């Protein structure tokens, strides 16, 4: 009789274990689905981040090119300004010479 009870106990325990195993598998499947969903979400976020990074790098390259053009324009402007200042100094010198000659030359007097 003890053997029959033991066998019966073992069979009941095995049946309970199988039920627990099925529940565990269901929970595991549910967890895997949530994990996959989250993983797909993270992958989407990474893809979006990479797109943003590419756009940022493109804009940065455009900005660098514009900066180079601006620097070249500034150099040209500085050179023009130096020429203008030199021309202005020459004009001032000539004007002072003219004024001085008119002061000292009293029209023959």
C-alpha positions, 0 to 999 in steps of 0.5 A, spaced: 500 500 500 505 504 501 508 503 494 501 505 491 501 511 495 508 513 494 506 512 486 500 516 487 504 522 490 509 522 485 504 522 480 500 528 483 507 531 484 509 530 477 502 533 475 502 539 479 509 540 477 507 540 469 501 545 471 507 549 474 511 548 468 506 550 463 504 557 467 511 558 467 512 557 460 506 562 459 509 567 463 516 566 460 512 567 453 509 573 455 515 576 458 519 574 451 513 578 448 514 584 452 522 584 452 521 583 444 517 589 444 521 593 448 527 591 444 524 593 438 522 600 441 529 601 443 532 599 436 527 604 433 530 610 438 537 608 436 535 608 428 532 615 429 538 617 433 542 615 428 538 619 423 538 625 427 546 624 428 547 624 420 542 630 419 546 634 425 553 632 421 550 634 415 548 641 418 555 642 421 559 641 415 554 646 411 556 651 417 563 649 416 563 651 409 559 657 410 564 659 416 570 658 411 566 663 406 565 668 411 572 668 413 574 669 406 569 675 405 572 678 412 579 677 409 577 681 403 573 686 406 579 687 411 584 688 405 579 693 402 578 697 408 586 697 408 586 700 401 581 705 403 584 708 409 591 708 405 587 712 400 584 717 405 590 718 408 593 720 401 587 724 400 588 728 407 595 729 406 594 732 399 588 736 402 593 739 407 598 741 402 593 745 398 590 748 404 597 750 406 599 752 399 593 757 399 595 760 406 602 761 404 601 764 397 597 770 398 595 771 391 602 775 390 602 779 396 
